[in-house]
Amino acid sequence: MTDKEIREIEERCNKATKGPWKSMVEGRDHTSGDSFIMTGGEDIYIDNPLLDNNQDFIANAKQDIPKLIAEIRKLKSKTE
């Protein structure tokens, strides 16, 4: 992965709504209303219901991507 690709991924992540994000699945995390992704700003409601695992993946990406970028940079700095 190039430094440019890492920067582009990081920019997309930074432009998204502030985190942390949390997947809120009706029947699992709360008992009424819709399933949605709780963000640090406006919540994300998905008109087309997702599998719970897909919604969890999307919500956790906001926290996971910065961690992965930091790890990639750490590993790359050791090989340079």
VEXKETI-333600 format. One record per atom (N, C-alpha, C, O, CB): residue number from 0; residue in three letters; x, y, z. Coordinates in nm, 4 decimals. Glycine has a CB too. Layout:
VEXKETI-333600
@n NUM, res Ala, xx X, yy Y, zz Z
...
//
This chain:
VEXKETI-333600
@n 0, res Met, xx 0.0849, yy -0.1168, zz 0.0000
@n 0, res Met, xx 0.0000, yy 0.0000, zz 0.0000
@n 0, res Met, xx 0.0897, yy 0.1235, zz 0.0000
@n 0, res Met, xx 0.1852, yy 0.1329, zz 0.0771
@n 0, res Met, xx -0.0967, yy -0.0004, zz 0.1221
@n 1, res Thr, xx 0.0573, yy 0.2161, zz -0.0866
@n 1, res Thr, xx 0.1403, yy 0.3361, zz -0.0961
@n 1, res Thr, xx 0.1018, yy 0.4383, zz 0.0107
@n 1, res Thr, xx -0.0073, yy 0.4328, zz 0.0673
@n 1, res Thr, xx 0.1281, yy 0.3984, zz -0.2355
@n 2, res Asp, xx 0.1926, yy 0.5308, zz 0.0368
@n 2, res Asp, xx 0.1624, yy 0.6396, zz 0.1312
@n 2, res Asp, xx 0.0438, yy 0.7216, zz 0.0823
@n 2, res Asp, xx -0.0378, yy 0.7678, zz 0.1621
@n 2, res Asp, xx 0.2854, yy 0.7310, zz 0.1505
@n 3, res Lys, xx 0.0346, yy 0.7394, zz -0.0492
@n 3, res Lys, xx -0.0781, yy 0.8146, zz -0.1072
@n 3, res Lys, xx -0.2109, yy 0.7449, zz -0.0775
@n 3, res Lys, xx -0.3082, yy 0.8102, zz -0.0398
@n 3, res Lys, xx -0.0597, yy 0.8307, zz -0.2601
@n 4, res Glu, xx -0.2151, yy 0.6140, zz -0.0943
@n 4, res Glu, xx -0.3378, yy 0.5388, zz -0.0661
@n 4, res Glu, xx -0.3757, yy 0.5496, zz 0.0815
@n 4, res Glu, xx -0.4932, yy 0.5648, zz 0.1148
@n 4, res Glu, xx -0.3206, yy 0.3909, zz -0.1054
@n 5, res Ile, xx -0.2770, yy 0.5418, zz 0.1686
@n 5, res Ile, xx -0.3036, yy 0.5546, zz 0.3125
@n 5, res Ile, xx -0.3589, yy 0.6928, zz 0.3432
@n 5, res Ile, xx -0.4549, yy 0.7057, zz 0.4192
@n 5, res Ile, xx -0.1752, yy 0.5287, zz 0.3949
@n 6, res Arg, xx -0.2992, yy 0.7969, zz 0.2846
@n 6, res Arg, xx -0.3487, yy 0.9341, zz 0.3073
@n 6, res Arg, xx -0.4916, yy 0.9499, zz 0.2575
@n 6, res Arg, xx -0.5724, yy 1.0153, zz 0.3235
@n 6, res Arg, xx -0.2577, yy 1.0368, zz 0.2373
@n 7, res Glu, xx -0.5247, yy 0.8916, zz 0.1426
@n 7, res Glu, xx -0.6600, yy 0.9024, zz 0.0877
@n 7, res Glu, xx -0.7621, yy 0.8347, zz 0.1788
@n 7, res Glu, xx -0.8703, yy 0.8889, zz 0.2016
@n 7, res Glu, xx -0.6659, yy 0.8407, zz -0.0526
@n 8, res Ile, xx -0.7290, yy 0.7183, zz 0.2302
@n 8, res Ile, xx -0.8179, yy 0.6478, zz 0.3232
@n 8, res Ile, xx -0.8364, yy 0.7317, zz 0.4494
@n 8, res Ile, xx -0.9481, yy 0.7479, zz 0.4986
@n 8, res Ile, xx -0.7610, yy 0.5071, zz 0.3589
@n 9, res Glu, xx -0.7266, yy 0.7843, zz 0.5007
@n 9, res Glu, xx -0.7323, yy 0.8662, zz 0.6219
@n 9, res Glu, xx -0.8167, yy 0.9913, zz 0.5999
@n 9, res Glu, xx -0.8931, yy 1.0298, zz 0.6884
@n 9, res Glu, xx -0.5911, yy 0.9053, zz 0.6665
@n 10, res Glu, xx -0.8046, yy 1.0551, zz 0.4849
@n 10, res Glu, xx -0.8844, yy 1.1746, zz 0.4544
@n 10, res Glu, xx -1.0336, yy 1.1415, zz 0.4519
@n 10, res Glu, xx -1.1147, yy 1.2165, zz 0.5062
@n 10, res Glu, xx -0.8415, yy 1.2349, zz 0.3192
@n 11, res Arg, xx -1.0701, yy 1.0292, zz 0.3888
@n 11, res Arg, xx -1.2122, yy 0.9901, zz 0.3867
@n 11, res Arg, xx -1.2641, yy 0.9673, zz 0.5277
@n 11, res Arg, xx -1.3752, yy 1.0085, zz 0.5611
@n 11, res Arg, xx -1.2325, yy 0.8630, zz 0.3022
@n 12, res Cys, xx -1.1844, yy 0.9021, zz 0.6095
@n 12, res Cys, xx -1.2244, yy 0.8748, zz 0.7470
@n 12, res Cys, xx -1.2403, yy 1.0057, zz 0.8254
@n 12, res Cys, xx -1.3362, yy 1.0223, zz 0.9007
@n 12, res Cys, xx -1.1213, yy 0.7829, zz 0.8158
@n 13, res Asn, xx -1.1468, yy 1.0968, zz 0.8073
@n 13, res Asn, xx -1.1503, yy 1.2239, zz 0.8798
@n 13, res Asn, xx -1.2656, yy 1.3131, zz 0.8362
@n 13, res Asn, xx -1.3137, yy 1.3945, zz 0.9151
@n 13, res Asn, xx -1.0200, yy 1.2975, zz 0.8608
@n 14, res Lys, xx -1.3108, yy 1.2993, zz 0.7119
@n 14, res Lys, xx -1.4210, yy 1.3809, zz 0.6609
@n 14, res Lys, xx -1.5575, yy 1.3282, zz 0.7069
@n 14, res Lys, xx -1.6566, yy 1.4011, zz 0.7039
@n 14, res Lys, xx -1.4159, yy 1.3857, zz 0.5082
@n 15, res Ala, xx -1.5621, yy 1.2037, zz 0.7487
@n 15, res Ala, xx -1.6885, yy 1.1454, zz 0.7953
@n 15, res Ala, xx -1.7287, yy 1.2089, zz 0.9287
@n 15, res Ala, xx -1.6468, yy 1.2727, zz 0.9948
@n 15, res Ala, xx -1.6761, yy 0.9905, zz 0.8100
@n 16, res Thr, xx -1.8519, yy 1.1914, zz 0.9667
@n 16, res Thr, xx -1.9030, yy 1.2439, zz 1.0928
@n 16, res Thr, xx -1.8150, yy 1.1977, zz 1.2084
@n 16, res Thr, xx -1.7689, yy 1.0837, zz 1.2122
@n 16, res Thr, xx -2.0490, yy 1.1997, zz 1.1151
@n 17, res Lys, xx -1.7933, yy 1.2890, zz 1.3019
@n 17, res Lys, xx -1.7103, yy 1.2606, zz 1.4189
@n 17, res Lys, xx -1.7567, yy 1.1323, zz 1.4893
@n 17, res Lys, xx -1.8759, yy 1.1018, zz 1.4928
@n 17, res Lys, xx -1.7139, yy 1.3795, zz 1.5171
@n 18, res Gly, xx -1.6626, yy 1.0596, zz 1.5439
@n 18, res Gly, xx -1.6931, yy 0.9351, zz 1.6145
@n 18, res Gly, xx -1.6850, yy 0.9522, zz 1.7640
@n 18, res Gly, xx -1.6713, yy 1.0650, zz 1.8115
@n 18, res Gly, xx -1.5994, yy 0.8252, zz 1.5710
@n 19, res Pro, xx -1.6926, yy 0.8469, zz 1.8388
@n 19, res Pro, xx -1.7052, yy 0.7096, zz 1.7908
@n 19, res Pro, xx -1.8451, yy 0.6815, zz 1.7361
@n 19, res Pro, xx -1.9422, yy 0.7489, zz 1.7705
@n 19, res Pro, xx -1.6725, yy 0.6117, zz 1.9029
@n 20, res Trp, xx -1.8522, yy 0.5812, zz 1.6509
@n 20, res Trp, xx -1.9792, yy 0.5348, zz 1.5984
@n 20, res Trp, xx -2.0157, yy 0.4057, zz 1.6695
@n 20, res Trp, xx -1.9283, yy 0.3293, zz 1.7104
@n 20, res Trp, xx -1.9729, yy 0.5144, zz 1.4447
@n 21, res Lys, xx -2.1458, yy 0.3818, zz 1.6838
@n 21, res Lys, xx -2.1919, yy 0.2590, zz 1.7486
@n 21, res Lys, xx -2.3149, yy 0.2067, zz 1.6752
@n 21, res Lys, xx -2.4090, yy 0.2811, zz 1.6478
@n 21, res Lys, xx -2.2240, yy 0.2837, zz 1.8991
@n 22, res Ser, xx -2.3124, yy 0.0789, zz 1.6442
@n 22, res Ser, xx -2.4261, yy 0.0143, zz 1.5804
@n 22, res Ser, xx -2.5337, yy -0.0114, zz 1.6847
@n 22, res Ser, xx -2.5069, yy -0.0698, zz 1.7897
@n 22, res Ser, xx -2.3837, yy -0.1175, zz 1.5113
@n 23, res Met, xx -2.6544, yy 0.0321, zz 1.6554
@n 23, res Met, xx -2.7685, yy 0.0123, zz 1.7450
@n 23, res Met, xx -2.8740, yy -0.0694, zz 1.6691
@n 23, res Met, xx -2.9451, yy -0.0167, zz 1.5836
@n 23, res Met, xx -2.8278, yy 0.1508, zz 1.7949
@n 24, res Val, xx -2.8823, yy -0.1969, zz 1.7014
@n 24, res Val, xx -2.9727, yy -0.2880, zz 1.6313
@n 24, res Val, xx -3.0976, yy -0.3088, zz 1.7166
@n 24, res Val, xx -3.0903, yy -0.3485, zz 1.8329
@n 24, res Val, xx -2.9028, yy -0.4244, zz 1.6007
@n 25, res Glu, xx -3.2130, yy -0.2807, zz 1.6545
@n 25, res Glu, xx -3.3394, yy -0.2996, zz 1.7260
@n 25, res Glu, xx -3.3543, yy -0.4462, zz 1.7642
@n 25, res Glu, xx -3.3311, yy -0.5351, zz 1.6822
@n 25, res Glu, xx -3.4601, yy -0.2529, zz 1.6396
@n 26, res Gly, xx -3.3927, yy -0.4709, zz 1.8881
@n 26, res Gly, xx -3.4092, yy -0.6066, zz 1.9382
@n 26, res Gly, xx -3.2832, yy -0.6617, zz 2.0020
@n 26, res Gly, xx -3.2901, yy -0.7574, zz 2.0791
@n 26, res Gly, xx -3.4524, yy -0.6967, zz 1.8271
@n 27, res Arg, xx -3.1689, yy -0.6035, zz 1.9715
@n 27, res Arg, xx -3.0437, yy -0.6459, zz 2.0330
@n 27, res Arg, xx -2.9933, yy -0.5382, zz 2.1294
@n 27, res Arg, xx -2.9545, yy -0.5682, zz 2.2423
@n 27, res Arg, xx -2.9375, yy -0.6758, zz 1.9248
@n 28, res Asp, xx -2.9942, yy -0.4118, zz 2.0833
@n 28, res Asp, xx -2.9389, yy -0.3014, zz 2.1626
@n 28, res Asp, xx -3.0460, yy -0.2103, zz 2.2208
@n 28, res Asp, xx -3.0197, yy -0.1360, zz 2.3154
@n 28, res Asp, xx -2.8447, yy -0.2198, zz 2.0779
@n 29, res His, xx -3.1636, yy -0.2151, zz 2.1664
@n 29, res His, xx -3.2777, yy -0.1386, zz 2.2179
@n 29, res His, xx -3.4057, yy -0.2060, zz 2.1705
@n 29, res His, xx -3.4028, yy -0.2903, zz 2.0808
@n 29, res His, xx -3.2725, yy 0.0112, zz 2.1709
@n 30, res Thr, xx -3.5182, yy -0.1685, zz 2.2310
@n 30, res Thr, xx -3.6414, yy -0.2435, zz 2.2049
@n 30, res Thr, xx -3.7426, yy -0.1719, zz 2.1170
@n 30, res Thr, xx -3.8425, yy -0.2326, zz 2.0787
@n 30, res Thr, xx -3.7060, yy -0.2771, zz 2.3331
@n 31, res Ser, xx -3.7209, yy -0.0463, zz 2.0838
@n 31, res Ser, xx -3.8198, yy 0.0204, zz 1.9998
@n 31, res Ser, xx -3.7509, yy 0.1139, zz 1.9018
@n 31, res Ser, xx -3.6411, yy 0.1632, zz 1.9275
@n 31, res Ser, xx -3.9210, yy 0.0980, zz 2.0858
@n 32, res Gly, xx -3.8167, yy 0.1375, zz 1.7896
@n 32, res Gly, xx -3.7597, yy 0.2242, zz 1.6878
@n 32, res Gly, xx -3.6891, yy 0.1433, zz 1.5808
@n 32, res Gly, xx -3.7172, yy 0.0251, zz 1.5610
@n 32, res Gly, xx -3.6635, yy 0.3236, zz 1.7505
@n 33, res Asp, xx -3.5975, yy 0.2086, zz 1.5127
@n 33, res Asp, xx -3.5267, yy 0.1468, zz 1.4017
@n 33, res Asp, xx -3.3846, yy 0.1095, zz 1.4414
@n 33, res Asp, xx -3.3330, yy 0.1552, zz 1.5434
@n 33, res Asp, xx -3.5250, yy 0.2401, zz 1.2813
@n 34, res Ser, xx -3.3229, yy 0.0265, zz 1.3597
@n 34, res Ser, xx -3.1800, yy 0.0035, zz 1.3712
@n 34, res Ser, xx -3.1102, yy 0.1231, zz 1.3068
@n 34, res Ser, xx -3.1574, yy 0.1759, zz 1.2062
@n 34, res Ser, xx -3.1371, yy -0.1325, zz 1.3037
@n 35, res Phe, xx -2.9982, yy 0.1656, zz 1.3644
@n 35, res Phe, xx -2.9273, yy 0.2818, zz 1.3127
@n 35, res Phe, xx -2.7840, yy 0.2798, zz 1.3629
@n 35, res Phe, xx -2.7479, yy 0.1988, zz 1.4483
@n 35, res Phe, xx -2.9979, yy 0.4128, zz 1.3540
@n 36, res Ile, xx -2.7017, yy 0.3710, zz 1.3086
@n 36, res Ile, xx -2.5652, yy 0.3877, zz 1.3552
@n 36, res Ile, xx -2.5593, yy 0.5196, zz 1.4304
@n 36, res Ile, xx -2.5832, yy 0.6257, zz 1.3727
@n 36, res Ile, xx -2.4623, yy 0.3841, zz 1.2367
@n 37, res Met, xx -2.5276, yy 0.5131, zz 1.5594
@n 37, res Met, xx -2.5156, yy 0.6313, zz 1.6429
@n 37, res Met, xx -2.3765, yy 0.6913, zz 1.6182
@n 37, res Met, xx -2.2758, yy 0.6211, zz 1.6281
@n 37, res Met, xx -2.5378, yy 0.5965, zz 1.7952
@n 38, res Thr, xx -2.3713, yy 0.8188, zz 1.5867
@n 38, res Thr, xx -2.2444, yy 0.8852, zz 1.5601
@n 38, res Thr, xx -2.2247, yy 0.9983, zz 1.6603
@n 38, res Thr, xx -2.3082, yy 1.0205, zz 1.7480
@n 38, res Thr, xx -2.2392, yy 0.9390, zz 1.4148
@n 39, res Gly, xx -2.1148, yy 1.0682, zz 1.6462
@n 39, res Gly, xx -2.0895, yy 1.1854, zz 1.7293
@n 39, res Gly, xx -2.1655, yy 1.3073, zz 1.6804
@n 39, res Gly, xx -2.1496, yy 1.4162, zz 1.7354
@n 39, res Gly, xx -1.9417, yy 1.2156, zz 1.7331
@n 40, res Gly, xx -2.2478, yy 1.2905, zz 1.5777
@n 40, res Gly, xx -2.3293, yy 1.3981, zz 1.5210
@n 40, res Gly, xx -2.4668, yy 1.3433, zz 1.4903
@n 40, res Gly, xx -2.5344, yy 1.2878, zz 1.5769
@n 40, res Gly, xx -2.2639, yy 1.4579, zz 1.3931
@n 41, res Glu, xx -2.5073, yy 1.3598, zz 1.3652
@n 41, res Glu, xx -2.6386, yy 1.3099, zz 1.3244
@n 41, res Glu, xx -2.6319, yy 1.1587, zz 1.3023
@n 41, res Glu, xx -2.5425, yy 1.1099, zz 1.2331
@n 41, res Glu, xx -2.6873, yy 1.3817, zz 1.1956
@n 42, res Asp, xx -2.7257, yy 1.0852, zz 1.3607
@n 42, res Asp, xx -2.7274, yy 0.9396, zz 1.3465
@n 42, res Asp, xx -2.7552, yy 0.8997, zz 1.2018
@n 42, res Asp, xx -2.8144, yy 0.9759, zz 1.1253
@n 42, res Asp, xx -2.8328, yy 0.8776, zz 1.4398
@n 43, res Ile, xx -2.7121, yy 0.7802, zz 1.1658
@n 43, res Ile, xx -2.7281, yy 0.7294, zz 1.0296
@n 43, res Ile, xx -2.8353, yy 0.6204, zz 1.0306
@n 43, res Ile, xx -2.8189, yy 0.5156, zz 1.0931
@n 43, res Ile, xx -2.5925, yy 0.6744, zz 0.9734
@n 44, res Tyr, xx -2.9443, yy 0.6472, zz 0.9604
@n 44, res Tyr, xx -3.0509, yy 0.5487, zz 0.9443
@n 44, res Tyr, xx -3.0410, yy 0.4936, zz 0.8039
@n 44, res Tyr, xx -3.0189, yy 0.5684, zz 0.7087
@n 44, res Tyr, xx -3.1922, yy 0.6107, zz 0.9710
@n 45, res Ile, xx -3.0570, yy 0.3648, zz 0.7906
@n 45, res Ile, xx -3.0433, yy 0.2990, zz 0.6619
@n 45, res Ile, xx -3.1809, yy 0.2502, zz 0.6198
@n 45, res Ile, xx -3.2412, yy 0.1660, zz 0.6864
@n 45, res Ile, xx -2.9406, yy 0.1815, zz 0.6681
@n 46, res Asp, xx -3.2306, yy 0.3048, zz 0.5066
@n 46, res Asp, xx -3.3646, yy 0.2685, zz 0.4583
@n 46, res Asp, xx -3.3754, yy 0.1217, zz 0.4237
@n 46, res Asp, xx -3.4768, yy 0.0578, zz 0.4522
@n 46, res Asp, xx -3.4009, yy 0.3513, zz 0.3372
@n 47, res Asn, xx -3.2716, yy 0.0679, zz 0.3625
@n 47, res Asn, xx -3.2716, yy -0.0715, zz 0.3232
@n 47, res Asn, xx -3.2065, yy -0.1518, zz 0.4356
@n 47, res Asn, xx -3.0857, yy -0.1409, zz 0.4571
@n 47, res Asn, xx -3.1971, yy -0.0924, zz 0.1871
@n 48, res Pro, xx -3.2841, yy -0.2313, zz 0.5067
@n 48, res Pro, xx -3.2264, yy -0.3011, zz 0.6228
@n 48, res Pro, xx -3.1037, yy -0.3844, zz 0.5866
@n 48, res Pro, xx -3.1030, yy -0.4563, zz 0.4867
@n 48, res Pro, xx -3.3310, yy -0.3908, zz 0.6866
@n 49, res Leu, xx -3.0017, yy -0.3736, zz 0.6683
@n 49, res Leu, xx -2.8786, yy -0.4497, zz 0.6506
@n 49, res Leu, xx -2.8800, yy -0.5701, zz 0.7429
@n 49, res Leu, xx -2.9555, yy -0.5748, zz 0.8400
@n 49, res Leu, xx -2.7545, yy -0.3618, zz 0.6776
@n 50, res Leu, xx -2.7968, yy -0.6657, zz 0.7120
@n 50, res Leu, xx -2.7711, yy -0.7688, zz 0.8109
@n 50, res Leu, xx -2.7019, yy -0.7011, zz 0.9282
@n 50, res Leu, xx -2.6206, yy -0.6108, zz 0.9086
@n 50, res Leu, xx -2.6843, yy -0.8863, zz 0.7518
@n 51, res Asp, xx -2.7331, yy -0.7434, zz 1.0485
@n 51, res Asp, xx -2.6734, yy -0.6813, zz 1.1669
@n 51, res Asp, xx -2.5212, yy -0.6780, zz 1.1582
@n 51, res Asp, xx -2.4590, yy -0.5796, zz 1.1983
@n 51, res Asp, xx -2.7164, yy -0.7557, zz 1.2928
@n 52, res Asn, xx -2.4606, yy -0.7853, zz 1.1058
@n 52, res Asn, xx -2.3146, yy -0.7909, zz 1.0957
@n 52, res Asn, xx -2.2603, yy -0.6831, zz 1.0023
@n 52, res Asn, xx -2.1534, yy -0.6279, zz 1.0283
@n 52, res Asn, xx -2.2705, yy -0.9286, zz 1.0470
@n 53, res Asn, xx -2.3317, yy -0.6523, zz 0.8941
@n 53, res Asn, xx -2.2884, yy -0.5468, zz 0.8022
@n 53, res Asn, xx -2.2978, yy -0.4110, zz 0.8693
@n 53, res Asn, xx -2.2075, yy -0.3286, zz 0.8548
@n 53, res Asn, xx -2.3728, yy -0.5485, zz 0.6737
@n 54, res Gln, xx -2.4052, yy -0.3866, zz 0.9422
@n 54, res Gln, xx -2.4209, yy -0.2596, zz 1.0134
@n 54, res Gln, xx -2.3119, yy -0.2455, zz 1.1183
@n 54, res Gln, xx -2.2552, yy -0.1373, zz 1.1338
@n 54, res Gln, xx -2.5604, yy -0.2499, zz 1.0791
@n 55, res Asp, xx -2.2812, yy -0.3532, zz 1.1910
@n 55, res Asp, xx -2.1743, yy -0.3493, zz 1.2908
@n 55, res Asp, xx -2.0406, yy -0.3165, zz 1.2255
@n 55, res Asp, xx -1.9621, yy -0.2389, zz 1.2800
@n 55, res Asp, xx -2.1654, yy -0.4833, zz 1.3654
@n 56, res Phe, xx -2.0143, yy -0.3756, zz 1.1085
@n 56, res Phe, xx -1.8895, yy -0.3502, zz 1.0372
@n 56, res Phe, xx -1.8773, yy -0.2035, zz 0.9985
@n 56, res Phe, xx -1.7728, yy -0.1423, zz 1.0204
@n 56, res Phe, xx -1.8805, yy -0.4382, zz 0.9128
@n 57, res Ile, xx -1.9829, yy -0.1465, zz 0.9411
@n 57, res Ile, xx -1.9815, yy -0.0062, zz 0.8993
@n 57, res Ile, xx -1.9575, yy 0.0845, zz 1.0197
@n 57, res Ile, xx -1.8749, yy 0.1756, zz 1.0135
@n 57, res Ile, xx -2.1144, yy 0.0312, zz 0.8293
@n 58, res Ala, xx -2.0284, yy 0.0602, zz 1.1275
@n 58, res Ala, xx -2.0154, yy 0.1450, zz 1.2464
@n 58, res Ala, xx -1.8753, yy 0.1364, zz 1.3055
@n 58, res Ala, xx -1.8191, yy 0.2384, zz 1.3454
@n 58, res Ala, xx -2.1190, yy 0.1052, zz 1.3518
@n 59, res Asn, xx -1.8187, yy 0.0178, zz 1.3118
@n 59, res Asn, xx -1.6864, yy 0.0013, zz 1.3719
@n 59, res Asn, xx -1.5734, yy 0.0511, zz 1.2833
@n 59, res Asn, xx -1.4632, yy 0.0759, zz 1.3323
@n 59, res Asn, xx -1.6634, yy -0.1429, zz 1.4047
@n 60, res Ala, xx -1.5986, yy 0.0662, zz 1.1538
@n 60, res Ala, xx -1.4946, yy 0.1157, zz 1.0634
@n 60, res Ala, xx -1.4439, yy 0.2531, zz 1.1077
@n 60, res Ala, xx -1.3259, yy 0.2834, zz 1.0901
@n 60, res Ala, xx -1.5482, yy 0.1231, zz 0.9194
@n 61, res Lys, xx -1.5305, yy 0.3359, zz 1.1644
@n 61, res Lys, xx -1.4896, yy 0.4701, zz 1.2090
@n 61, res Lys, xx -1.3806, yy 0.4618, zz 1.3156
@n 61, res Lys, xx -1.2937, yy 0.5488, zz 1.3207
@n 61, res Lys, xx -1.6108, yy 0.5479, zz 1.2639
@n 62, res Gln, xx -1.3831, yy 0.3614, zz 1.3988
@n 62, res Gln, xx -1.2798, yy 0.3435, zz 1.5007
@n 62, res Gln, xx -1.1652, yy 0.2557, zz 1.4483
@n 62, res Gln, xx -1.0491, yy 0.2790, zz 1.4819
@n 62, res Gln, xx -1.3407, yy 0.2812, zz 1.6278
@n 63, res Asp, xx -1.1972, yy 0.1560, zz 1.3671
@n 63, res Asp, xx -1.0974, yy 0.0590, zz 1.3215
@n 63, res Asp, xx -0.9986, yy 0.1173, zz 1.2215
@n 63, res Asp, xx -0.8792, yy 0.0879, zz 1.2288
@n 63, res Asp, xx -1.1662, yy -0.0595, zz 1.2597
@n 64, res Ile, xx -1.0460, yy 0.1992, zz 1.1287
@n 64, res Ile, xx -0.9579, yy 0.2516, zz 1.0238
@n 64, res Ile, xx -0.8436, yy 0.3349, zz 1.0809
@n 64, res Ile, xx -0.7291, yy 0.3124, zz 1.0416
@n 64, res Ile, xx -1.0380, yy 0.3355, zz 0.9256
@n 65, res Pro, xx -0.8678, yy 0.4300, zz 1.1715
@n 65, res Pro, xx -0.7540, yy 0.5039, zz 1.2270
@n 65, res Pro, xx -0.6524, yy 0.4134, zz 1.2978
@n 65, res Pro, xx -0.5321, yy 0.4385, zz 1.2903
@n 65, res Pro, xx -0.8040, yy 0.6088, zz 1.3241
@n 66, res Lys, xx -0.6990, yy 0.3097, zz 1.3656
@n 66, res Lys, xx -0.6070, yy 0.2161, zz 1.4318
@n 66, res Lys, xx -0.5231, yy 0.1408, zz 1.3293
@n 66, res Lys, xx -0.4026, yy 0.1233, zz 1.3476
@n 66, res Lys, xx -0.6850, yy 0.1164, zz 1.5195
@n 67, res Leu, xx -0.5870, yy 0.0966, zz 1.2219
@n 67, res Leu, xx -0.5147, yy 0.0242, zz 1.1177
@n 67, res Leu, xx -0.4120, yy 0.1138, zz 1.0484
@n 67, res Leu, xx -0.3003, yy 0.0702, zz 1.0205
@n 67, res Leu, xx -0.6128, yy -0.0321, zz 1.0148
@n 68, res Ile, xx -0.4495, yy 0.2389, zz 1.0205
@n 68, res Ile, xx -0.3557, yy 0.3325, zz 0.9585
@n 68, res Ile, xx -0.2351, yy 0.3544, zz 1.0488
@n 68, res Ile, xx -0.1214, yy 0.3545, zz 1.0015
@n 68, res Ile, xx -0.4249, yy 0.4667, zz 0.9284
@n 69, res Ala, xx -0.2587, yy 0.3729, zz 1.1778
@n 69, res Ala, xx -0.1474, yy 0.3924, zz 1.2716
@n 69, res Ala, xx -0.0554, yy 0.2706, zz 1.2732
@n 69, res Ala, xx 0.0668, yy 0.2852, zz 1.2764
@n 69, res Ala, xx -0.2006, yy 0.4201, zz 1.4134
@n 70, res Glu, xx -0.1129, yy 0.1520, zz 1.2710
@n 70, res Glu, xx -0.0322, yy 0.0296, zz 1.2716
@n 70, res Glu, xx 0.0474, yy 0.0151, zz 1.1423
@n 70, res Glu, xx 0.1644, yy -0.0230, zz 1.1459
@n 70, res Glu, xx -0.1216, yy -0.0931, zz 1.2920
@n 71, res Ile, xx -0.0141, yy 0.0449, zz 1.0288
@n 71, res Ile, xx 0.0566, yy 0.0383, zz 0.9005
@n 71, res Ile, xx 0.1746, yy 0.1344, zz 0.9011
@n 71, res Ile, xx 0.2850, yy 0.0981, zz 0.8604
@n 71, res Ile, xx -0.0388, yy 0.0709, zz 0.7832
@n 72, res Arg, xx 0.1514, yy 0.2572, zz 0.9473
@n 72, res Arg, xx 0.2603, yy 0.3554, zz 0.9509
@n 72, res Arg, xx 0.3724, yy 0.3110, zz 1.0440
@n 72, res Arg, xx 0.4901, yy 0.3299, zz 1.0133
@n 72, res Arg, xx 0.2073, yy 0.4920, zz 0.9948
@n 73, res Lys, xx 0.3364, yy 0.2525, zz 1.1571
@n 73, res Lys, xx 0.4371, yy 0.2034, zz 1.2511
@n 73, res Lys, xx 0.5209, yy 0.0933, zz 1.1869
@n 73, res Lys, xx 0.6435, yy 0.0947, zz 1.1970
@n 73, res Lys, xx 0.3704, yy 0.1514, zz 1.3798
@n 74, res Leu, xx 0.4563, yy -0.0002, zz 1.1222
@n 74, res Leu, xx 0.5260, yy -0.1100, zz 1.0578
@n 74, res Leu, xx 0.6129, yy -0.0619, zz 0.9413
@n 74, res Leu, xx 0.7252, yy -0.1089, zz 0.9230
@n 74, res Leu, xx 0.4261, yy -0.2131, zz 1.0090
@n 75, res Lys, xx 0.5590, yy 0.0334, zz 0.8620
@n 75, res Lys, xx 0.6366, yy 0.0868, zz 0.7511
@n 75, res Lys, xx 0.7599, yy 0.1621, zz 0.7992
@n 75, res Lys, xx 0.8647, yy 0.1571, zz 0.7348
@n 75, res Lys, xx 0.5505, yy 0.1778, zz 0.6665
@n 76, res Ser, xx 0.7482, yy 0.2311, zz 0.9108
@n 76, res Ser, xx 0.8632, yy 0.3084, zz 0.9611
@n 76, res Ser, xx 0.9757, yy 0.2150, zz 1.0086
@n 76, res Ser, xx 1.0927, yy 0.2534, zz 1.0072
@n 76, res Ser, xx 0.8190, yy 0.4016, zz 1.0773
@n 77, res Lys, xx 0.9415, yy 0.0955, zz 1.0495
@n 77, res Lys, xx 1.0424, yy -0.0009, zz 1.0943
@n 77, res Lys, xx 1.1196, yy -0.0607, zz 0.9768
@n 77, res Lys, xx 1.2323, yy -0.1074, zz 0.9934
@n 77, res Lys, xx 0.9763, yy -0.1125, zz 1.1750
@n 78, res Thr, xx 1.0589, yy -0.0592, zz 0.8584
@n 78, res Thr, xx 1.1243, yy -0.1199, zz 0.7424
@n 78, res Thr, xx 1.1996, yy -0.0168, zz 0.6576
@n 78, res Thr, xx 1.2702, yy -0.0536, zz 0.5637
@n 78, res Thr, xx 1.0211, yy -0.1917, zz 0.6565
@n 79, res Glu, xx 1.1852, yy 0.1090, zz 0.6896
@n 79, res Glu, xx 1.2515, yy 0.2145, zz 0.6105
@n 79, res Glu, xx 1.3880, yy 0.2466, zz 0.6643
@n 79, res Glu, xx 1.4571, yy 0.3326, zz 0.6098
@n 79, res Glu, xx 1.1675, yy 0.3407, zz 0.6080
//
